């Protein structure tokens, strides 16, 4: 009888740290959302394929992020979204020297998502209005304040959904696509 009590006590002592760990929020990391977002060859299911255009140059990396399609969650901190069990996906890749710039991101189910594409020209994993570029699905005109989620929303189907995003960069006091000469 005493042996059963000891083993039960040990089992509870071993489980206690696991219940604490279940309540600990995810640590901030540039890797959050990447494993879930990465498209894999031959994989079926909903995904969004984005072709970027209007790049200022071929420096740095491209970052594609997927958010819930509502104003409260759009552009929210990835830790907050994931700890609340909400959708967040991220795909990053270096820019190719030439040719099309295409990024693919998986989404959990068919439905509406808000998409943002960033050109992180200095590869510092932080967005800076002074030099980096940004674009939203639907290619709305961007301003200096946070855009509404409706301007960035795309409806993903059950398979591959294709879209094109034109990048915008800071010009004087505004933000706009680069004008072709």
TANORSUL-V760727 format. One record per residue. N is the residue number from 1. RES is the residue in one small letter. OMEGA is omega in whole degrees, 0 to 359 (NA if undefined). Layout:
# TANORSUL-V760727
N&RES&OMEGA, N&RES&OMEGA
This chain:
# TANORSUL-V760727
1&x&179, 2&x&180, 3&x&179, 4&x&180, 5&x&179, 6&x&180, 7&x&178, 8&x&178, 9&x&178, 10&x&180, 11&x&178, 12&x&179, 13&x&180, 14&x&181, 15&x&183, 16&x&179, 17&x&180, 18&x&178, 19&x&176, 20&x&179, 21&x&180, 22&x&182, 23&x&181, 24&x&179, 25&x&178, 26&x&177, 27&x&180, 28&x&181, 29&x&175, 30&x&181, 31&x&182, 32&x&177, 33&x&184, 34&x&182, 35&x&180, 36&x&185, 37&x&186, 38&x&174, 39&x&180, 40&x&181, 41&x&175, 42&x&182, 43&x&178, 44&x&175, 45&x&185, 46&x&177, 47&x&179, 48&x&179, 49&x&184, 50&x&172, 51&x&181, 52&x&175, 53&x&178, 54&x&180, 55&x&178, 56&x&179, 57&x&181, 58&x&178, 59&x&171, 60&x&183, 61&x&177, 62&x&179, 63&x&178, 64&x&181, 65&x&181, 66&x&181, 67&x&170, 68&x&184, 69&x&174, 70&x&186, 71&x&181, 72&x&185, 73&x&182, 74&x&181, 75&x&176, 76&x&177, 77&x&182, 78&x&178, 79&x&181, 80&x&181, 81&x&183, 82&x&177, 83&x&177, 84&x&180, 85&x&182, 86&x&183, 87&x&167, 88&x&177, 89&x&178, 90&x&173, 91&x&176, 92&x&174, 93&x&175, 94&x&178, 95&x&175, 96&x&180, 97&x&180, 98&x&178, 99&x&182, 100&x&175, 101&x&185, 102&x&177, 103&x&179, 104&x&178, 105&x&176, 106&x&174, 107&x&187, 108&x&181, 109&x&172, 110&x&179, 111&x&184, 112&x&178, 113&x&174, 114&x&187, 115&x&173, 116&x&178, 117&x&182, 118&x&172, 119&x&180, 120&x&190, 121&x&180, 122&x&177, 123&x&180, 124&x&179, 125&x&175, 126&x&180, 127&x&177, 128&x&181, 129&x&184, 130&x&184, 131&x&184, 132&x&179, 133&x&180, 134&x&175, 135&x&180, 136&x&175, 137&x&185, 138&x&176, 139&x&177, 140&x&174, 141&x&181, 142&x&176, 143&x&182, 144&x&178, 145&x&181, 146&x&178, 147&x&175, 148&x&180, 149&x&182, 150&x&179, 151&x&184, 152&x&188, 153&x&175, 154&x&176, 155&x&179, 156&x&176, 157&x&181, 158&x&179, 159&x&180, 160&x&177, 161&x&182, 162&x&176, 163&x&177, 164&x&179, 165&x&176, 166&x&180, 167&x&179, 168&x&179, 169&x&180, 170&x&175, 171&x&182, 172&x&180, 173&x&183, 174&x&179, 175&x&184, 176&x&173, 177&x&177, 178&x&180, 179&x&177, 180&x&179, 181&x&NA
